[in-house]
Amino acid sequence: MSLPLWVLGLTAMLLLAAMLLAGVRIVRGPHAADRVVALDMLSLLGVAAAALAALVADSPAFVDIALGVALIGFLATVAFAAFIERGSIREEDTP
């Protein structure tokens, strides 16, 4: 399937904007749970970027990369959720 070049460019720009916004949420917080959700979103956007690269390059190898990023992102989210549940990561007090 061949998509127009402007569709792929627009998709790449929207993915980049979403990644920047997720990065801002990771840095600013305000709570650890917000940062974990933003990290999960960032990993999902990485999967979408790898899928877009598979479309642009017409190479199925990027699909394997997307699968690997999805698995690592899921495991990272579960690990951070366990740390928050145990209390190993302290919540910051907001004024």
Phi, psi and omega in degrees: 000129182251119178263151176297151183297325181292330178292316179294320178295317178296320178297318179296319179294320178293322176296319179296318178297318179294323178294320178296318179294321176294323177296321177297319180293326178294319183286317188273337178081235006276344181243164180295324179296323177297320180293322179293318178296320178293323176295321177295320177295321179296322178292323176295321177292329174295322176296317179295322178294321177293323177294321176295321177296325177295323178290316184293314184276351183054045182231122180287354179295330179291339177292323175296321177296318179298320178296318178295318178296321179295317180294316180293320178297319178296314180296322178295319179295317179296319180295315179295323178296322177293320178296319179293318180297320180286339182092013180288332176253117183278140175284139176280143176280130178258139181289000000 
